[in-house]
Amino acid sequence: MNLNAWYWAVVANNSTPVWTWKTFYVTASGGTTSWFLQDVFIPDDWVARVYSTITLALSACTADRWDTVVIAPDYTTAITDAEMTTAWTKKVRVVFADNFDKYEQIAFTESKSLPATTTWDLFNIIGLVEITSIIWVVTTVIQWQTCNLKLSTVSNSATTDICADLDINWDLAQSRYSITWTFANALINTAKWVPVAKQATWIIAQEWTIIATTSATNTGEIRWQIQYKPLTPWAKIYSA
């Protein structure tokens, strides 16, 4: 690997945590970035390091090894649900290489069944981060029965609600939940095909666990996603 190439030296040194085993790169096929990356990151162990899709890069990763997939600035295709599920299952960290001093990361969970009238650990936070959005997607319709859902944080045994209850009775698949970050406001449900308004405020968080609480035992599944910016070295959010 040619670490004399300044841009990708930054990528290798700053975006790849010390516990990561291998790093793979995704770039638009046939472009100048693609040729440059292939020159800089040559195959090792007969495994290519540069790919034209996230799916191909994920297929090169080894499960439970904590590999990293770095997405180059010229790759503009959004990550798919299937790719996110694969990354989660294989424990692969997906990061974006552009605007590196302010880059955003995404942490997500697999689709999970609702808990039975209890709290539900969703994400853990290491270091100092700025949370820019939290979006949840209903993947399996919620049972037709009253069930209140809210989001809270736990830090040093202190629990703080970051939204008020929303009754999710019979919310349909592809409904999306979000919060305003005015903690007294209820969770928001946005129907499929309707744009979600970006949350009005961002917050700084440190050493939290983010939890959800339900008031009834309902069937249904939700996939959870959080977007954030690391503010300290190796700060991250990961699924609990």
Secondary structure, 3 states (H helix, E strand, C coil): CCCCCHHHHHHHHHHCCCCCCCEEEECCCCCHHHHHHHHHCCCECCECCEECCHHHHHHHCCCCCCCEEEECCCCCCCCCHHHHHHHHHHCCEEEECCCHHHCCEEEECCCEECCCCCEEEEEEEECEEEEEEEEEEEEECCCCCCCEEEEEEEECCEEEECCECEECCCCCCCCEEECCCCCCCECEEECCCCCCCCCCCCEEEECCEEEEEECCCCCCEEEEEEEEEECCCCCEEEEC
